[in-house]
């Protein structure tokens, strides 16, 4: 599993490219060097938590 090319926001019904998405640290106990939460740049909705360790 790695970073997808694009993510769909259910809230504002846009497709957000992975580059445009806002990356945040995950909530909880996940290692922030391995996992990042991608958020919609338009509405701030959390889109997906992605495993990024192989980037
Ligand atoms: Zn959105």
mmCIF file of the protein (N, C-alpha, C, O) and its ligand, coordinates in Angstrom:
data_MODEL
# 
_entry.id   MODEL 
# 
loop_
_entity.id 
_entity.type 
_entity.pdbx_number_of_molecules 
1 polymer     1 
2 non-polymer 1 
# 
_entity_poly.entity_id                      1 
_entity_poly.type                           'polypeptide(L)' 
_entity_poly.nstd_linkage                   no 
_entity_poly.nstd_monomer                   no 
_entity_poly.pdbx_seq_one_letter_code       
;(UNK)(UNK)(UNK)(UNK)(UNK)(UNK)(UNK)(UNK)(UNK)(UNK)(UNK)(UNK)(UNK)(UNK)(UNK)(UNK)
(UNK)(UNK)(UNK)(UNK)(UNK)(UNK)(UNK)(UNK)(UNK)(UNK)(UNK)(UNK)(UNK)(UNK)(UNK)(UNK)
(UNK)(UNK)(UNK)(UNK)(UNK)(UNK)(UNK)(UNK)(UNK)(UNK)(UNK)(UNK)(UNK)(UNK)(UNK)(UNK)
(UNK)(UNK)(UNK)(UNK)(UNK)(UNK)(UNK)
;
_entity_poly.pdbx_seq_one_letter_code_can   XXXXXXXXXXXXXXXXXXXXXXXXXXXXXXXXXXXXXXXXXXXXXXXXXXXXXXX 
_entity_poly.pdbx_strand_id                 A 
# 
loop_
_entity_poly_seq.entity_id 
_entity_poly_seq.num 
_entity_poly_seq.mon_id 
_entity_poly_seq.hetero 
1 1  UNK n 
1 2  UNK n 
1 3  UNK n 
1 4  UNK n 
1 5  UNK n 
1 6  UNK n 
1 7  UNK n 
1 8  UNK n 
1 9  UNK n 
1 10 UNK n 
1 11 UNK n 
1 12 UNK n 
1 13 UNK n 
1 14 UNK n 
1 15 UNK n 
1 16 UNK n 
1 17 UNK n 
1 18 UNK n 
1 19 UNK n 
1 20 UNK n 
1 21 UNK n 
1 22 UNK n 
1 23 UNK n 
1 24 UNK n 
1 25 UNK n 
1 26 UNK n 
1 27 UNK n 
1 28 UNK n 
1 29 UNK n 
1 30 UNK n 
1 31 UNK n 
1 32 UNK n 
1 33 UNK n 
1 34 UNK n 
1 35 UNK n 
1 36 UNK n 
1 37 UNK n 
1 38 UNK n 
1 39 UNK n 
1 40 UNK n 
1 41 UNK n 
1 42 UNK n 
1 43 UNK n 
1 44 UNK n 
1 45 UNK n 
1 46 UNK n 
1 47 UNK n 
1 48 UNK n 
1 49 UNK n 
1 50 UNK n 
1 51 UNK n 
1 52 UNK n 
1 53 UNK n 
1 54 UNK n 
1 55 UNK n 
# 
loop_
_struct_asym.id 
_struct_asym.entity_id 
A 1 
B 2 
# 
loop_
_chem_comp.id 
_chem_comp.type 
_chem_comp.mon_nstd_flag 
UNK 'L-peptide linking' . 
ZN  non-polymer         . 
# 
_pdbx_entity_nonpoly.entity_id   2 
_pdbx_entity_nonpoly.name        ? 
_pdbx_entity_nonpoly.comp_id     ZN 
# 
_pdbx_nonpoly_scheme.asym_id         B 
_pdbx_nonpoly_scheme.entity_id       2 
_pdbx_nonpoly_scheme.mon_id          ZN 
_pdbx_nonpoly_scheme.ndb_seq_num     1 
_pdbx_nonpoly_scheme.pdb_seq_num     101 
_pdbx_nonpoly_scheme.auth_seq_num    101 
_pdbx_nonpoly_scheme.pdb_mon_id      ZN 
_pdbx_nonpoly_scheme.auth_mon_id     ZN 
_pdbx_nonpoly_scheme.pdb_strand_id   A 
_pdbx_nonpoly_scheme.pdb_ins_code    . 
# 
loop_
_atom_site.group_PDB 
_atom_site.id 
_atom_site.type_symbol 
_atom_site.label_atom_id 
_atom_site.label_alt_id 
_atom_site.label_comp_id 
_atom_site.label_asym_id 
_atom_site.label_entity_id 
_atom_site.label_seq_id 
_atom_site.pdbx_PDB_ins_code 
_atom_site.Cartn_x 
_atom_site.Cartn_y 
_atom_site.Cartn_z 
_atom_site.occupancy 
_atom_site.B_iso_or_equiv 
_atom_site.pdbx_formal_charge 
_atom_site.auth_seq_id 
_atom_site.auth_comp_id 
_atom_site.auth_asym_id 
_atom_site.auth_atom_id 
_atom_site.pdbx_PDB_model_num 
ATOM   1   N  N  . UNK A 1 1  ? 0.849   -1.194 0.000  1.00 0.00 ? 1   UNK A N  1 
ATOM   2   C  CA . UNK A 1 1  ? 0.000   0.000  0.000  1.00 0.00 ? 1   UNK A CA 1 
ATOM   3   C  C  . UNK A 1 1  ? 0.883   1.243  0.000  1.00 0.00 ? 1   UNK A C  1 
ATOM   4   O  O  . UNK A 1 1  ? 1.870   1.317  0.732  1.00 0.00 ? 1   UNK A O  1 
ATOM   5   N  N  . UNK A 1 2  ? 0.521   2.206  -0.819 1.00 0.00 ? 2   UNK A N  1 
ATOM   6   C  CA . UNK A 1 2  ? 1.260   3.458  -0.831 1.00 0.00 ? 2   UNK A CA 1 
ATOM   7   C  C  . UNK A 1 2  ? 0.308   4.592  -1.157 1.00 0.00 ? 2   UNK A C  1 
ATOM   8   O  O  . UNK A 1 2  ? -0.907  4.406  -1.216 1.00 0.00 ? 2   UNK A O  1 
ATOM   9   N  N  . UNK A 1 3  ? 0.867   5.751  -1.365 1.00 0.00 ? 3   UNK A N  1 
ATOM   10  C  CA . UNK A 1 3  ? 0.049   6.939  -1.573 1.00 0.00 ? 3   UNK A CA 1 
ATOM   11  C  C  . UNK A 1 3  ? -0.688  6.842  -2.908 1.00 0.00 ? 3   UNK A C  1 
ATOM   12  O  O  . UNK A 1 3  ? -0.067  6.611  -3.945 1.00 0.00 ? 3   UNK A O  1 
ATOM   13  N  N  . UNK A 1 4  ? -2.000  7.017  -2.883 1.00 0.00 ? 4   UNK A N  1 
ATOM   14  C  CA . UNK A 1 4  ? -2.758  6.964  -4.133 1.00 0.00 ? 4   UNK A CA 1 
ATOM   15  C  C  . UNK A 1 4  ? -2.558  8.240  -4.942 1.00 0.00 ? 4   UNK A C  1 
ATOM   16  O  O  . UNK A 1 4  ? -2.106  9.255  -4.412 1.00 0.00 ? 4   UNK A O  1 
ATOM   17  N  N  . UNK A 1 5  ? -2.896  8.184  -6.223 1.00 0.00 ? 5   UNK A N  1 
ATOM   18  C  CA . UNK A 1 5  ? -2.761  9.363  -7.078 1.00 0.00 ? 5   UNK A CA 1 
ATOM   19  C  C  . UNK A 1 5  ? -3.787  10.420 -6.719 1.00 0.00 ? 5   UNK A C  1 
ATOM   20  O  O  . UNK A 1 5  ? -3.515  11.619 -6.761 1.00 0.00 ? 5   UNK A O  1 
ATOM   21  N  N  . UNK A 1 6  ? -4.970  9.949  -6.368 1.00 0.00 ? 6   UNK A N  1 
ATOM   22  C  CA . UNK A 1 6  ? -6.017  10.908 -6.025 1.00 0.00 ? 6   UNK A CA 1 
ATOM   23  C  C  . UNK A 1 6  ? -6.956  10.305 -4.999 1.00 0.00 ? 6   UNK A C  1 
ATOM   24  O  O  . UNK A 1 6  ? -7.018  9.090  -4.814 1.00 0.00 ? 6   UNK A O  1 
ATOM   25  N  N  . UNK A 1 7  ? -7.678  11.187 -4.342 1.00 0.00 ? 7   UNK A N  1 
ATOM   26  C  CA . UNK A 1 7  ? -8.595  10.786 -3.289 1.00 0.00 ? 7   UNK A CA 1 
ATOM   27  C  C  . UNK A 1 7  ? -9.922  11.483 -3.532 1.00 0.00 ? 7   UNK A C  1 
ATOM   28  O  O  . UNK A 1 7  ? -9.961  12.603 -4.041 1.00 0.00 ? 7   UNK A O  1 
ATOM   29  N  N  . UNK A 1 8  ? -10.992 10.826 -3.171 1.00 0.00 ? 8   UNK A N  1 
ATOM   30  C  CA . UNK A 1 8  ? -12.314 11.422 -3.357 1.00 0.00 ? 8   UNK A CA 1 
ATOM   31  C  C  . UNK A 1 8  ? -12.833 11.953 -2.029 1.00 0.00 ? 8   UNK A C  1 
ATOM   32  O  O  . UNK A 1 8  ? -12.821 11.254 -1.016 1.00 0.00 ? 8   UNK A O  1 
ATOM   33  N  N  . UNK A 1 9  ? -13.286 13.195 -2.052 1.00 0.00 ? 9   UNK A N  1 
ATOM   34  C  CA . UNK A 1 9  ? -13.891 13.776 -0.862 1.00 0.00 ? 9   UNK A CA 1 
ATOM   35  C  C  . UNK A 1 9  ? -15.392 13.572 -0.923 1.00 0.00 ? 9   UNK A C  1 
ATOM   36  O  O  . UNK A 1 9  ? -16.050 14.011 -1.866 1.00 0.00 ? 9   UNK A O  1 
ATOM   37  N  N  . UNK A 1 10 ? -15.925 12.909 0.080  1.00 0.00 ? 10  UNK A N  1 
ATOM   38  C  CA . UNK A 1 10 ? -17.375 12.676 0.120  1.00 0.00 ? 10  UNK A CA 1 
ATOM   39  C  C  . UNK A 1 10 ? -18.135 13.943 0.482  1.00 0.00 ? 10  UNK A C  1 
ATOM   40  O  O  . UNK A 1 10 ? -19.302 14.099 0.123  1.00 0.00 ? 10  UNK A O  1 
ATOM   41  N  N  . UNK A 1 11 ? -17.475 14.838 1.189  1.00 0.00 ? 11  UNK A N  1 
ATOM   42  C  CA . UNK A 1 11 ? -18.175 16.008 1.704  1.00 0.00 ? 11  UNK A CA 1 
ATOM   43  C  C  . UNK A 1 11 ? -18.417 17.046 0.609  1.00 0.00 ? 11  UNK A C  1 
ATOM   44  O  O  . UNK A 1 11 ? -19.536 17.536 0.461  1.00 0.00 ? 11  UNK A O  1 
ATOM   45  N  N  . UNK A 1 12 ? -17.382 17.383 -0.156 1.00 0.00 ? 12  UNK A N  1 
ATOM   46  C  CA . UNK A 1 12 ? -17.578 18.398 -1.193 1.00 0.00 ? 12  UNK A CA 1 
ATOM   47  C  C  . UNK A 1 12 ? -17.562 17.785 -2.591 1.00 0.00 ? 12  UNK A C  1 
ATOM   48  O  O  . UNK A 1 12 ? -17.592 18.503 -3.590 1.00 0.00 ? 12  UNK A O  1 
ATOM   49  N  N  . UNK A 1 13 ? -17.514 16.454 -2.657 1.00 0.00 ? 13  UNK A N  1 
ATOM   50  C  CA . UNK A 1 13 ? -17.635 15.745 -3.928 1.00 0.00 ? 13  UNK A CA 1 
ATOM   51  C  C  . UNK A 1 13 ? -16.629 16.215 -4.966 1.00 0.00 ? 13  UNK A C  1 
ATOM   52  O  O  . UNK A 1 13 ? -16.958 16.429 -6.132 1.00 0.00 ? 13  UNK A O  1 
ATOM   53  N  N  . UNK A 1 14 ? -15.400 16.366 -4.510 1.00 0.00 ? 14  UNK A N  1 
ATOM   54  C  CA . UNK A 1 14 ? -14.332 16.670 -5.432 1.00 0.00 ? 14  UNK A CA 1 
ATOM   55  C  C  . UNK A 1 14 ? -13.323 15.543 -5.383 1.00 0.00 ? 14  UNK A C  1 
ATOM   56  O  O  . UNK A 1 14 ? -13.233 14.800 -4.405 1.00 0.00 ? 14  UNK A O  1 
ATOM   57  N  N  . UNK A 1 15 ? -12.574 15.434 -6.453 1.00 0.00 ? 15  UNK A N  1 
ATOM   58  C  CA . UNK A 1 15 ? -11.426 14.544 -6.449 1.00 0.00 ? 15  UNK A CA 1 
ATOM   59  C  C  . UNK A 1 15 ? -10.192 15.384 -6.177 1.00 0.00 ? 15  UNK A C  1 
ATOM   60  O  O  . UNK A 1 15 ? -9.941  16.384 -6.848 1.00 0.00 ? 15  UNK A O  1 
ATOM   61  N  N  . UNK A 1 16 ? -9.442  14.968 -5.198 1.00 0.00 ? 16  UNK A N  1 
ATOM   62  C  CA . UNK A 1 16 ? -8.280  15.724 -4.747 1.00 0.00 ? 16  UNK A CA 1 
ATOM   63  C  C  . UNK A 1 16 ? -7.036  14.923 -5.087 1.00 0.00 ? 16  UNK A C  1 
ATOM   64  O  O  . UNK A 1 16 ? -6.936  13.745 -4.741 1.00 0.00 ? 16  UNK A O  1 
ATOM   65  N  N  . UNK A 1 17 ? -6.093  15.555 -5.761 1.00 0.00 ? 17  UNK A N  1 
ATOM   66  C  CA . UNK A 1 17 ? -4.858  14.841 -6.031 1.00 0.00 ? 17  UNK A CA 1 
ATOM   67  C  C  . UNK A 1 17 ? -4.069  14.694 -4.733 1.00 0.00 ? 17  UNK A C  1 
ATOM   68  O  O  . UNK A 1 17 ? -4.200  15.504 -3.816 1.00 0.00 ? 17  UNK A O  1 
ATOM   69  N  N  . UNK A 1 18 ? -3.266  13.669 -4.674 1.00 0.00 ? 18  UNK A N  1 
ATOM   70  C  CA . UNK A 1 18 ? -2.489  13.431 -3.458 1.00 0.00 ? 18  UNK A CA 1 
ATOM   71  C  C  . UNK A 1 18 ? -1.557  14.601 -3.172 1.00 0.00 ? 18  UNK A C  1 
ATOM   72  O  O  . UNK A 1 18 ? -1.255  14.892 -2.015 1.00 0.00 ? 18  UNK A O  1 
ATOM   73  N  N  . UNK A 1 19 ? -1.104  15.268 -4.222 1.00 0.00 ? 19  UNK A N  1 
ATOM   74  C  CA . UNK A 1 19 ? -0.220  16.419 -4.017 1.00 0.00 ? 19  UNK A CA 1 
ATOM   75  C  C  . UNK A 1 19 ? -0.963  17.604 -3.430 1.00 0.00 ? 19  UNK A C  1 
ATOM   76  O  O  . UNK A 1 19 ? -0.396  18.373 -2.653 1.00 0.00 ? 19  UNK A O  1 
ATOM   77  N  N  . UNK A 1 20 ? -2.225  17.756 -3.794 1.00 0.00 ? 20  UNK A N  1 
ATOM   78  C  CA . UNK A 1 20 ? -3.012  18.888 -3.298 1.00 0.00 ? 20  UNK A CA 1 
ATOM   79  C  C  . UNK A 1 20 ? -3.541  18.651 -1.897 1.00 0.00 ? 20  UNK A C  1 
ATOM   80  O  O  . UNK A 1 20 ? -3.828  19.599 -1.167 1.00 0.00 ? 20  UNK A O  1 
ATOM   81  N  N  . UNK A 1 21 ? -3.670  17.401 -1.526 1.00 0.00 ? 21  UNK A N  1 
ATOM   82  C  CA . UNK A 1 21 ? -4.232  17.091 -0.214 1.00 0.00 ? 21  UNK A CA 1 
ATOM   83  C  C  . UNK A 1 21 ? -3.310  17.586 0.896  1.00 0.00 ? 21  UNK A C  1 
ATOM   84  O  O  . UNK A 1 21 ? -2.089  17.632 0.741  1.00 0.00 ? 21  UNK A O  1 
ATOM   85  N  N  . UNK A 1 22 ? -3.913  17.947 2.000  1.00 0.00 ? 22  UNK A N  1 
ATOM   86  C  CA . UNK A 1 22 ? -3.155  18.392 3.161  1.00 0.00 ? 22  UNK A CA 1 
ATOM   87  C  C  . UNK A 1 22 ? -2.774  17.163 3.977  1.00 0.00 ? 22  UNK A C  1 
ATOM   88  O  O  . UNK A 1 22 ? -3.616  16.326 4.302  1.00 0.00 ? 22  UNK A O  1 
ATOM   89  N  N  . UNK A 1 23 ? -1.499  17.073 4.297  1.00 0.00 ? 23  UNK A N  1 
ATOM   90  C  CA . UNK A 1 23 ? -1.055  15.934 5.100  1.00 0.00 ? 23  UNK A CA 1 
ATOM   91  C  C  . UNK A 1 23 ? -0.968  16.331 6.561  1.00 0.00 ? 23  UNK A C  1 
ATOM   92  O  O  . UNK A 1 23 ? -0.411  17.371 6.912  1.00 0.00 ? 23  UNK A O  1 
ATOM   93  N  N  . UNK A 1 24 ? -1.525  15.488 7.392  1.00 0.00 ? 24  UNK A N  1 
ATOM   94  C  CA . UNK A 1 24 ? -1.447  15.728 8.827  1.00 0.00 ? 24  UNK A CA 1 
ATOM   95  C  C  . UNK A 1 24 ? -0.954  14.467 9.503  1.00 0.00 ? 24  UNK A C  1 
ATOM   96  O  O  . UNK A 1 24 ? -1.020  13.363 8.961  1.00 0.00 ? 24  UNK A O  1 
ATOM   97  N  N  . UNK A 1 25 ? -0.459  14.677 10.706 1.00 0.00 ? 25  UNK A N  1 
ATOM   98  C  CA . UNK A 1 25 ? -0.122  13.499 11.494 1.00 0.00 ? 25  UNK A CA 1 
ATOM   99  C  C  . UNK A 1 25 ? -1.394  12.764 11.847 1.00 0.00 ? 25  UNK A C  1 
ATOM   100 O  O  . UNK A 1 25 ? -2.456  13.364 12.018 1.00 0.00 ? 25  UNK A O  1 
ATOM   101 N  N  . UNK A 1 26 ? -1.270  11.476 11.952 1.00 0.00 ? 26  UNK A N  1 
ATOM   102 C  CA . UNK A 1 26 ? -2.428  10.671 12.307 1.00 0.00 ? 26  UNK A CA 1 
ATOM   103 C  C  . UNK A 1 26 ? -2.785  10.879 13.774 1.00 0.00 ? 26  UNK A C  1 
ATOM   104 O  O  . UNK A 1 26 ? -1.957  11.280 14.591 1.00 0.00 ? 26  UNK A O  1 
ATOM   105 N  N  . UNK A 1 27 ? -4.018  10.600 14.070 1.00 0.00 ? 27  UNK A N  1 
ATOM   106 C  CA . UNK A 1 27 ? -4.438  10.579 15.459 1.00 0.00 ? 27  UNK A CA 1 
ATOM   107 C  C  . UNK A 1 27 ? -4.107  9.195  16.015 1.00 0.00 ? 27  UNK A C  1 
ATOM   108 O  O  . UNK A 1 27 ? -3.988  8.225  15.266 1.00 0.00 ? 27  UNK A O  1 
ATOM   109 N  N  . UNK A 1 28 ? -3.964  9.120  17.300 1.00 0.00 ? 28  UNK A N  1 
ATOM   110 C  CA . UNK A 1 28 ? -3.755  7.821  17.913 1.00 0.00 ? 28  UNK A CA 1 
ATOM   111 C  C  . UNK A 1 28 ? -2.294  7.416  17.913 1.00 0.00 ? 28  UNK A C  1 
ATOM   112 O  O  . UNK A 1 28 ? -1.398  8.259  17.926 1.00 0.00 ? 28  UNK A O  1 
ATOM   113 N  N  . UNK A 1 29 ? -2.075  6.138  17.897 1.00 0.00 ? 29  UNK A N  1 
ATOM   114 C  CA . UNK A 1 29 ? -0.747  5.612  18.171 1.00 0.00 ? 29  UNK A CA 1 
ATOM   115 C  C  . UNK A 1 29 ? 0.069   5.296  16.928 1.00 0.00 ? 29  UNK A C  1 
ATOM   116 O  O  . UNK A 1 29 ? 1.176   4.770  17.042 1.00 0.00 ? 29  UNK A O  1 
ATOM   117 N  N  . UNK A 1 30 ? -0.440  5.598  15.762 1.00 0.00 ? 30  UNK A N  1 
ATOM   118 C  CA . UNK A 1 30 ? 0.304   5.256  14.555 1.00 0.00 ? 30  UNK A CA 1 
ATOM   119 C  C  . UNK A 1 30 ? 1.579   6.090  14.459 1.00 0.00 ? 30  UNK A C  1 
ATOM   120 O  O  . UNK A 1 30 ? 1.601   7.256  14.853 1.00 0.00 ? 30  UNK A O  1 
ATOM   121 N  N  . UNK A 1 31 ? 2.623   5.489  13.938 1.00 0.00 ? 31  UNK A N  1 
ATOM   122 C  CA . UNK A 1 31 ? 3.916   6.149  13.785 1.00 0.00 ? 31  UNK A CA 1 
ATOM   123 C  C  . UNK A 1 31 ? 3.823   7.217  12.691 1.00 0.00 ? 31  UNK A C  1 
ATOM   124 O  O  . UNK A 1 31 ? 3.544   6.883  11.540 1.00 0.00 ? 31  UNK A O  1 
ATOM   125 N  N  . UNK A 1 32 ? 4.049   8.495  13.024 1.00 0.00 ? 32  UNK A N  1 
ATOM   126 C  CA . UNK A 1 32 ? 3.882   9.563  12.030 1.00 0.00 ? 32  UNK A CA 1 
ATOM   127 C  C  . UNK A 1 32 ? 4.904   9.529  10.904 1.00 0.00 ? 32  UNK A C  1 
ATOM   128 O  O  . UNK A 1 32 ? 4.705   10.185 9.882  1.00 0.00 ? 32  UNK A O  1 
ATOM   129 N  N  . UNK A 1 33 ? 5.993   8.782  11.064 1.00 0.00 ? 33  UNK A N  1 
ATOM   130 C  CA . UNK A 1 33 ? 6.929   8.643  9.951  1.00 0.00 ? 33  UNK A CA 1 
ATOM   131 C  C  . UNK A 1 33 ? 6.444   7.589  8.962  1.00 0.00 ? 33  UNK A C  1 
ATOM   132 O  O  . UNK A 1 33 ? 6.964   7.490  7.851  1.00 0.00 ? 33  UNK A O  1 
ATOM   133 N  N  . UNK A 1 34 ? 5.455   6.807  9.364  1.00 0.00 ? 34  UNK A N  1 
ATOM   134 C  CA . UNK A 1 34 ? 4.940   5.756  8.487  1.00 0.00 ? 34  UNK A CA 1 
ATOM   135 C  C  . UNK A 1 34 ? 3.533   6.024  7.995  1.00 0.00 ? 34  UNK A C  1 
ATOM   136 O  O  . UNK A 1 34 ? 3.148   5.565  6.920  1.00 0.00 ? 34  UNK A O  1 
ATOM   137 N  N  . UNK A 1 35 ? 2.768   6.760  8.772  1.00 0.00 ? 35  UNK A N  1 
ATOM   138 C  CA . UNK A 1 35 ? 1.360   6.986  8.433  1.00 0.00 ? 35  UNK A CA 1 
ATOM   139 C  C  . UNK A 1 35 ? 1.071   8.475  8.429  1.00 0.00 ? 35  UNK A C  1 
ATOM   140 O  O  . UNK A 1 35 ? 1.490   9.208  9.325  1.00 0.00 ? 35  UNK A O  1 
ATOM   141 N  N  . UNK A 1 36 ? 0.360   8.904  7.422  1.00 0.00 ? 36  UNK A N  1 
ATOM   142 C  CA . UNK A 1 36 ? -0.095  10.286 7.398  1.00 0.00 ? 36  UNK A CA 1 
ATOM   143 C  C  . UNK A 1 36 ? -1.562  10.316 7.011  1.00 0.00 ? 36  UNK A C  1 
ATOM   144 O  O  . UNK A 1 36 ? -2.038  9.502  6.219  1.00 0.00 ? 36  UNK A O  1 
ATOM   145 N  N  . UNK A 1 37 ? -2.260  11.273 7.588  1.00 0.00 ? 37  UNK A N  1 
ATOM   146 C  CA . UNK A 1 37 ? -3.657  11.467 7.235  1.00 0.00 ? 37  UNK A CA 1 
ATOM   147 C  C  . UNK A 1 37 ? -3.737  12.527 6.143  1.00 0.00 ? 37  UNK A C  1 
ATOM   148 O  O  . UNK A 1 37 ? -3.186  13.618 6.287  1.00 0.00 ? 37  UNK A O  1 
ATOM   149 N  N  . UNK A 1 38 ? -4.415  12.205 5.068  1.00 0.00 ? 38  UNK A N  1 
ATOM   150 C  CA . UNK A 1 38 ? -4.625  13.152 3.976  1.00 0.00 ? 38  UNK A CA 1 
ATOM   151 C  C  . UNK A 1 38 ? -5.978  13.812 4.173  1.00 0.00 ? 38  UNK A C  1 
ATOM   152 O  O  . UNK A 1 38 ? -6.990  13.147 4.393  1.00 0.00 ? 38  UNK A O  1 
ATOM   153 N  N  . UNK A 1 39 ? -5.971  15.152 4.090  1.00 0.00 ? 39  UNK A N  1 
ATOM   154 C  CA . UNK A 1 39 ? -7.203  15.900 4.296  1.00 0.00 ? 39  UNK A CA 1 
ATOM   155 C  C  . UNK A 1 39 ? -7.532  16.721 3.059  1.00 0.00 ? 39  UNK A C  1 
ATOM   156 O  O  . UNK A 1 39 ? -6.645  17.128 2.309  1.00 0.00 ? 39  UNK A O  1 
ATOM   157 N  N  . UNK A 1 40 ? -8.807  16.952 2.862  1.00 0.00 ? 40  UNK A N  1 
ATOM   158 C  CA . UNK A 1 40 ? -9.274  17.733 1.724  1.00 0.00 ? 40  UNK A CA 1 
ATOM   159 C  C  . UNK A 1 40 ? -8.851  19.193 1.884  1.00 0.00 ? 40  UNK A C  1 
ATOM   160 O  O  . UNK A 1 40 ? -9.102  19.786 2.933  1.00 0.00 ? 40  UNK A O  1 
ATOM   161 N  N  . UNK A 1 41 ? -8.205  19.795 0.855  1.00 0.00 ? 41  UNK A N  1 
ATOM   162 C  CA . UNK A 1 41 ? -7.793  21.191 0.962  1.00 0.00 ? 41  UNK A CA 1 
ATOM   163 C  C  . UNK A 1 41 ? -8.965  22.162 0.848  1.00 0.00 ? 41  UNK A C  1 
ATOM   164 O  O  . UNK A 1 41 ? -8.824  23.348 1.146  1.00 0.00 ? 41  UNK A O  1 
ATOM   165 N  N  . UNK A 1 42 ? -10.106 21.664 0.422  1.00 0.00 ? 42  UNK A N  1 
ATOM   166 C  CA . UNK A 1 42 ? -11.268 22.533 0.231  1.00 0.00 ? 42  UNK A CA 1 
ATOM   167 C  C  . UNK A 1 42 ? -12.105 22.638 1.495  1.00 0.00 ? 42  UNK A C  1 
ATOM   168 O  O  . UNK A 1 42 ? -12.492 23.735 1.896  1.00 0.00 ? 42  UNK A O  1 
ATOM   169 N  N  . UNK A 1 43 ? -12.387 21.508 2.121  1.00 0.00 ? 43  UNK A N  1 
ATOM   170 C  CA . UNK A 1 43 ? -13.282 21.519 3.282  1.00 0.00 ? 43  UNK A CA 1 
ATOM   171 C  C  . UNK A 1 43 ? -12.614 20.988 4.547  1.00 0.00 ? 43  UNK A C  1 
ATOM   172 O  O  . UNK A 1 43 ? -13.194 21.075 5.629  1.00 0.00 ? 43  UNK A O  1 
ATOM   173 N  N  . UNK A 1 44 ? -11.416 20.445 4.431  1.00 0.00 ? 44  UNK A N  1 
ATOM   174 C  CA . UNK A 1 44 ? -10.724 19.960 5.623  1.00 0.00 ? 44  UNK A CA 1 
ATOM   175 C  C  . UNK A 1 44 ? -11.120 18.561 6.061  1.00 0.00 ? 44  UNK A C  1 
ATOM   176 O  O  . UNK A 1 44 ? -10.617 18.049 7.062  1.00 0.00 ? 44  UNK A O  1 
ATOM   177 N  N  . UNK A 1 45 ? -12.020 17.947 5.313  1.00 0.00 ? 45  UNK A N  1 
ATOM   178 C  CA . UNK A 1 45 ? -12.458 16.598 5.650  1.00 0.00 ? 45  UNK A CA 1 
ATOM   179 C  C  . UNK A 1 45 ? -11.288 15.617 5.595  1.00 0.00 ? 45  UNK A C  1 
ATOM   180 O  O  . UNK A 1 45 ? -10.426 15.712 4.722  1.00 0.00 ? 45  UNK A O  1 
ATOM   181 N  N  . UNK A 1 46 ? -11.271 14.691 6.520  1.00 0.00 ? 46  UNK A N  1 
ATOM   182 C  CA . UNK A 1 46 ? -10.251 13.657 6.500  1.00 0.00 ? 46  UNK A CA 1 
ATOM   183 C  C  . UNK A 1 46 ? -10.568 12.674 5.375  1.00 0.00 ? 46  UNK A C  1 
ATOM   184 O  O  . UNK A 1 46 ? -11.657 12.100 5.346  1.00 0.00 ? 46  UNK A O  1 
ATOM   185 N  N  . UNK A 1 47 ? -9.644  12.477 4.465  1.00 0.00 ? 47  UNK A N  1 
ATOM   186 C  CA . UNK A 1 47 ? -9.909  11.623 3.303  1.00 0.00 ? 47  UNK A CA 1 
ATOM   187 C  C  . UNK A 1 47 ? -9.449  10.202 3.542  1.00 0.00 ? 47  UNK A C  1 
ATOM   188 O  O  . UNK A 1 47 ? -10.186 9.242  3.316  1.00 0.00 ? 47  UNK A O  1 
ATOM   189 N  N  . UNK A 1 48 ? -8.229  10.087 3.999  1.00 0.00 ? 48  UNK A N  1 
ATOM   190 C  CA . UNK A 1 48 ? -7.671  8.745  4.109  1.00 0.00 ? 48  UNK A CA 1 
ATOM   191 C  C  . UNK A 1 48 ? -6.414  8.790  4.950  1.00 0.00 ? 48  UNK A C  1 
ATOM   192 O  O  . UNK A 1 48 ? -5.686  9.782  4.959  1.00 0.00 ? 48  UNK A O  1 
ATOM   193 N  N  . UNK A 1 49 ? -6.175  7.714  5.645  1.00 0.00 ? 49  UNK A N  1 
ATOM   194 C  CA . UNK A 1 49 ? -4.888  7.544  6.323  1.00 0.00 ? 49  UNK A CA 1 
ATOM   195 C  C  . UNK A 1 49 ? -4.059  6.599  5.489  1.00 0.00 ? 49  UNK A C  1 
ATOM   196 O  O  . UNK A 1 49 ? -4.473  5.478  5.194  1.00 0.00 ? 49  UNK A O  1 
ATOM   197 N  N  . UNK A 1 50 ? -2.874  7.065  5.110  1.00 0.00 ? 50  UNK A N  1 
ATOM   198 C  CA . UNK A 1 50 ? -2.078  6.365  4.112  1.00 0.00 ? 50  UNK A CA 1 
ATOM   199 C  C  . UNK A 1 50 ? -0.742  5.939  4.704  1.00 0.00 ? 50  UNK A C  1 
ATOM   200 O  O  . UNK A 1 50 ? -0.118  6.672  5.472  1.00 0.00 ? 50  UNK A O  1 
ATOM   201 N  N  . UNK A 1 51 ? -0.329  4.757  4.333  1.00 0.00 ? 51  UNK A N  1 
ATOM   202 C  CA . UNK A 1 51 ? 0.992   4.257  4.733  1.00 0.00 ? 51  UNK A CA 1 
ATOM   203 C  C  . UNK A 1 51 ? 2.036   4.867  3.803  1.00 0.00 ? 51  UNK A C  1 
ATOM   204 O  O  . UNK A 1 51 ? 2.012   4.609  2.600  1.00 0.00 ? 51  UNK A O  1 
ATOM   205 N  N  . UNK A 1 52 ? 2.949   5.670  4.341  1.00 0.00 ? 52  UNK A N  1 
ATOM   206 C  CA . UNK A 1 52 ? 3.882   6.430  3.499  1.00 0.00 ? 52  UNK A CA 1 
ATOM   207 C  C  . UNK A 1 52 ? 5.339   6.028  3.706  1.00 0.00 ? 52  UNK A C  1 
ATOM   208 O  O  . UNK A 1 52 ? 6.241   6.705  3.213  1.00 0.00 ? 52  UNK A O  1 
ATOM   209 N  N  . UNK A 1 53 ? 5.574   4.956  4.414  1.00 0.00 ? 53  UNK A N  1 
ATOM   210 C  CA . UNK A 1 53 ? 6.945   4.613  4.757  1.00 0.00 ? 53  UNK A CA 1 
ATOM   211 C  C  . UNK A 1 53 ? 7.803   4.302  3.544  1.00 0.00 ? 53  UNK A C  1 
ATOM   212 O  O  . UNK A 1 53 ? 9.022   4.464  3.606  1.00 0.00 ? 53  UNK A O  1 
ATOM   213 N  N  . UNK A 1 54 ? 7.209   3.861  2.445  1.00 0.00 ? 54  UNK A N  1 
ATOM   214 C  CA . UNK A 1 54 ? 8.033   3.563  1.268  1.00 0.00 ? 54  UNK A CA 1 
ATOM   215 C  C  . UNK A 1 54 ? 8.199   4.745  0.332  1.00 0.00 ? 54  UNK A C  1 
ATOM   216 O  O  . UNK A 1 54 ? 8.707   4.571  -0.776 1.00 0.00 ? 54  UNK A O  1 
ATOM   217 N  N  . UNK A 1 55 ? 7.800   5.916  0.725  1.00 0.00 ? 55  UNK A N  1 
ATOM   218 C  CA . UNK A 1 55 ? 7.980   7.085  -0.150 1.00 0.00 ? 55  UNK A CA 1 
ATOM   219 C  C  . UNK A 1 55 ? 9.440   7.438  -0.258 1.00 0.00 ? 55  UNK A C  1 
ATOM   220 O  O  . UNK A 1 55 ? 9.795   8.393  -0.950 1.00 0.00 ? 55  UNK A O  1 
HETATM 221 ZN ZN . ZN  B 2 .  ? -13.755 18.285 0.675  1.00 0.00 ? 101 ZN  A ZN 1 
# 
